[in-house]
Amino acid sequence: LYASLDTGPIFDERGTYIGSLAAVQDITQRRHAEVALQRSQRNLAQAQRIGQIGSWEWDVQRSTIFWSDELYRIFGVAPDFPLTYASIEGMIHPDDRALNSATVQEVLASGQPVEFQFRLVRPDGEIRHIEQQIVAECGADGTPARLIGIMQDITERKRAEAERELMAARLAEAERLEMVGHLAGGIAHDFNNMLAVILMRA
């Protein structure tokens, strides 16, 4: 059991201390709920690290942004990184900023979820590929009041796809060269047969 104890002194009419008053409250249920919440938060953070997925929330009306811890790691920035639309957009690859801006405006205008990919440039210059999904929560007037999204670092997946495409291209080239070799071998064989007849007649 868990209990909360509050105590206070008791004084008589002359201000003399005559005792204490104590109140004990059973907080077992609240404590168990707090422990369960902490465990859930740890599990969520670990799952985001494993999946390289970070979550974010943007209160459009108050212009406040929240990031999960994993997003700071994905972007390669410190926890004191200023979370503003401008600062985040400044880290997006210059060639992808127009796409990002247009997509965000699309969500704000329609309230419909979207999914797209972009590249970000970390402070150390490293380029990472990001897949993002955004959903909107609308206010009483029907316009989006909050945007909620997830970003997943898919850089390794992109590299693996590029390697597979390269290997497929190399295999196709090898097969083409093999076919050319077979064709050349066949032509050479026929040519040798013709030369043999000519030489015999000569």
Secondary structure, DSSP 8 states (H G I E B T S, - for coil): --EEEEEEEEE-TTS-EEEEEEEEEE-HHHHHHHHHHHHHHHHHHHHHHHHTEEEEEEETTTTEEEE-HHHHHHHT--TT----HHHHHTTB-GGGHHHHHHHHHHHHHH---EEEEEEEE-TTS-EEEEEEEEEEEE-TTSSEEEEEEEEEE-HHHHHHHHHHHHHHHHHHHHHHHHHHHHHHHHHHHHHHHHHHHHHHH-
